Amino acid sequence: MATTKRTRTSKSKKPAVATAPEVATVPEVAKVTTNAVNMQHAIRYRAYELFEHRGRQHGRDFDDWLRAEAEVLDRFGARTA
């Protein structure tokens, strides 16, 4: 059995109004994730600064990362040990 398609009649619709999400609706997980991403970015940036400060000598990237991580965690107040 073949069915026929009905054509839609054009009715004037009200335009959808976009509203900004409220701060209270943001889950806590998103806040923690955002802070972790910001902290990782700060560690990465500081490690690169240390690399440049040493004259871009390769081979000490792990030392630079650990030092940068310690400095950033101290600055963010998230040092656990």
C-alpha positions in Angstrom: 0.0 0.0 0.0 1.4 3.3 -1.0 1.1 6.2 1.4 0.8 9.8 0.3 2.9 12.5 1.9 1.2 15.5 3.3 2.7 18.8 2.6 3.2 21.0 5.6 1.5 24.4 5.6 3.8 27.2 6.6 2.7 28.7 9.8 4.6 31.6 11.4 6.6 30.2 14.3 8.1 32.3 17.0 11.9 32.3 16.8 13.6 30.2 19.4 15.4 32.3 22.0 18.7 30.9 23.2 19.4 31.4 26.9 22.7 31.0 28.6 22.9 28.1 31.0 22.8 28.9 34.6 25.9 28.4 36.7 24.0 26.1 39.0 23.3 23.6 36.2 27.0 22.9 35.5 27.9 19.6 37.1 30.7 19.5 39.6 32.6 17.0 37.4 32.9 19.6 34.7 34.4 22.1 37.1 36.9 19.5 38.4 37.8 18.5 34.8 38.2 22.1 33.8 40.6 22.8 36.7 42.6 19.7 35.9 42.9 20.8 32.2 44.0 24.3 33.3 46.5 22.8 35.7 48.0 20.4 33.1 48.3 23.4 30.7 50.1 25.4 33.3 52.5 22.4 34.0 53.2 22.0 30.3 53.9 25.7 29.8 56.2 25.9 32.9 58.1 22.7 31.7 58.7 24.4 28.4 59.9 27.5 30.1 62.4 25.4 32.1 63.5 23.8 28.8 64.1 27.1 27.2 65.9 28.5 30.3 68.4 25.6 30.1 69.2 26.6 26.5 66.9 24.1 24.9 69.2 21.2 25.8 67.4 17.9 25.2 67.4 14.9 27.5 66.0 16.4 30.7 62.4 16.6 29.8 61.2 14.4 32.7 63.1 16.5 35.2 61.6 19.6 33.7 58.1 18.1 33.9 58.5 17.0 37.6 59.9 20.4 38.6 57.1 22.2 36.7 54.5 19.9 38.3 55.8 20.6 41.8 55.8 24.4 41.2 52.3 24.5 39.7 50.8 22.2 42.3 52.3 24.5 45.0 50.9 27.5 43.3 47.4 26.0 42.9 47.5 24.7 46.5 46.9 21.2 45.4 50.1 19.6 46.7 49.3 16.3 48.4 52.7 15.0 49.5 
